[in-house]
C-alpha cells in the first residue's frame, strides 16, 4: 500500500479558518479505506466555544458520520501539534494514526507539555508522525499572528 498524505486538505482547512479570523489550524479524519470522513478548521470564536478546535470538530463530525464514538483504524491529519484536550480526545476516539505538521512548544500536548500519550492513564496511544508540511503550517501561524500584532 502506498502512503498518501492528507495534509494538503488539513492546510486548506487551516487557511479557511484564518480567512474567518480563527487561528489557522485544520484537521482531517481519514477512513481505513482512505476516504476523507470529516474535515474542520478552528471555530472557537465563531461558536464561542473554547473546545471548538479543528481536531475536536473533525472528530465529532467523523463519529457522527460513522455512527460510533470510536474511530478505530482512522487517521487524523492536523496542521499543529494537538493540545492536551485534543490529544485526550484522540485517545478516547481510538484514532489509529496521528499526523501533524508544526510543533507547538507553548501549548502542545503530544511531544510537549502534558505529553498525554506518555501517561499510563492514556486509554489508547496512536502511532504519531510529526513534521508533515511543518514549514507551511508554521508559516500560516506566523503570518496570522504577525498581522494581529
C-alpha positions as CSV (number, residue, x, y, z in Angstrom):
1,X,0.0,0.0,0.0
2,X,1.3,3.4,-0.9
3,X,1.2,6.2,1.7
4,X,-0.9,9.2,0.7
5,X,-0.8,12.3,2.9
6,X,-3.9,14.3,3.5
7,X,-2.0,17.3,5.0
8,X,-2.9,19.4,2.0
9,X,-6.6,19.1,2.9
10,X,-5.8,20.0,6.5
11,X,-3.8,23.0,5.3
12,X,-6.8,24.1,3.2
13,X,-9.0,23.9,6.4
14,X,-6.4,26.0,8.3
15,X,-6.4,28.6,5.5
16,X,-10.2,28.8,5.6
17,X,-10.0,29.2,9.4
18,X,-7.6,32.1,9.0
19,X,-9.9,33.7,6.5
20,X,-12.7,33.6,9.1
21,X,-10.4,35.2,11.7
22,X,-9.7,32.0,13.5
23,X,-6.3,30.7,14.5
24,X,-5.3,28.8,11.4
25,X,-5.4,25.1,12.4
26,X,-7.0,22.5,10.2
27,X,-7.8,18.8,10.7
28,X,-9.0,15.9,8.5
29,X,-10.1,12.4,9.6
30,X,-9.5,9.7,7.0
31,X,-11.1,6.3,7.0
32,X,-9.2,3.0,6.9
33,X,-10.1,2.9,3.2
34,X,-8.5,6.2,2.5
35,X,-11.6,8.4,2.2
36,X,-12.0,11.8,4.0
37,X,-14.7,11.3,6.6
38,X,-14.6,14.8,8.1
39,X,-12.6,18.0,7.9
40,X,-12.7,21.1,10.0
41,X,-10.8,24.3,10.9
42,X,-10.8,26.1,14.2
43,X,-14.1,27.7,15.1
44,X,-13.6,28.8,18.8
45,X,-14.5,32.4,18.1
46,X,-17.4,31.7,15.7
47,X,-19.0,29.2,18.1
48,X,-18.0,31.0,21.3
49,X,-16.6,27.6,22.3
50,X,-13.1,27.0,23.7
51,X,-13.4,23.3,22.8
52,X,-14.1,24.1,19.1
53,X,-10.5,23.2,18.0
54,X,-10.2,21.8,14.5
55,X,-9.4,18.3,15.9
56,X,-12.4,18.3,18.2
57,X,-14.8,19.4,15.4
58,X,-13.3,16.9,12.9
59,X,-13.5,14.0,15.4
60,X,-17.1,14.9,16.3
61,X,-18.2,15.1,12.7
62,X,-16.4,11.8,11.9
63,X,-18.0,10.0,14.8
64,X,-21.4,11.2,13.6
65,X,-20.7,10.2,10.0
66,X,-19.7,6.6,11.0
67,X,-22.2,6.3,13.8
68,X,-19.8,5.4,16.5
69,X,-17.9,7.1,19.4
70,X,-14.8,5.2,18.2
71,X,-12.8,5.8,15.1
72,X,-10.8,2.6,15.1
73,X,-8.4,2.4,12.1
74,X,-9.0,6.0,11.2
75,X,-6.2,8.6,10.7
76,X,-6.1,12.2,11.8
77,X,-4.1,14.8,10.0
78,X,-3.7,18.2,11.8
79,X,-1.6,21.2,10.9
80,X,-0.4,21.8,14.5
81,X,0.6,19.5,17.3
82,X,-2.6,18.8,19.3
83,X,-3.1,20.4,22.7
84,X,-3.7,18.2,25.8
85,X,-7.5,18.4,25.3
86,X,-7.4,17.3,21.7
87,X,-4.8,14.6,22.4
88,X,-7.1,13.2,25.1
89,X,-10.0,13.2,22.6
90,X,-7.8,11.4,20.0
91,X,-7.0,8.7,22.6
92,X,-10.7,8.4,23.6
93,X,-11.7,8.1,19.9
94,X,-9.1,5.4,19.4
95,X,-7.6,7.2,16.3
96,X,-5.0,4.8,14.8
97,X,-2.5,7.3,13.5
98,X,-1.9,11.0,14.1
99,X,0.0,13.0,11.6
100,X,0.7,16.6,12.5
101,X,2.7,19.5,10.9
102,X,4.1,22.2,13.1
103,X,5.3,21.5,16.7
104,X,3.7,23.6,19.5
105,X,6.2,24.0,22.3
106,X,3.8,26.5,24.0
107,X,0.5,24.6,24.0
108,X,1.2,21.2,22.5
109,X,0.1,18.1,24.4
110,X,1.8,15.3,22.4
111,X,5.6,16.0,22.2
112,X,5.5,19.0,24.5
113,X,3.7,20.0,27.7
114,X,1.3,17.3,29.1
115,X,2.5,14.6,26.7
116,X,-0.8,12.9,27.0
117,X,0.1,9.7,25.2
118,X,3.0,9.1,27.5
119,X,0.8,8.8,30.6
120,X,-0.3,5.4,31.9
121,X,-3.8,6.9,32.0
122,X,-4.0,7.2,28.2
123,X,-6.7,4.9,27.1
124,X,-5.1,4.4,23.7
125,X,-1.9,5.6,22.1
126,X,-2.0,6.2,18.3
127,X,1.0,6.0,16.1
128,X,2.4,9.6,15.9
129,X,4.1,11.1,12.9
130,X,5.2,14.7,13.1
131,X,6.7,17.3,10.8
132,X,4.4,16.8,7.7
133,X,4.3,20.1,5.9
134,X,5.6,21.7,9.1
135,X,7.1,24.7,7.4
136,X,3.9,25.6,5.6
137,X,1.8,25.1,8.7
138,X,4.2,27.2,10.8
139,X,4.2,29.9,8.2
140,X,0.4,30.2,8.3
141,X,0.5,30.6,12.0
142,X,3.4,33.1,12.0
143,X,1.7,35.3,9.3
144,X,-1.7,35.1,11.1
145,X,-0.3,36.3,14.5
146,X,2.1,38.8,12.9
147,X,-0.9,40.5,11.2
148,X,-2.6,40.9,14.6
149,X,0.4,42.5,16.4
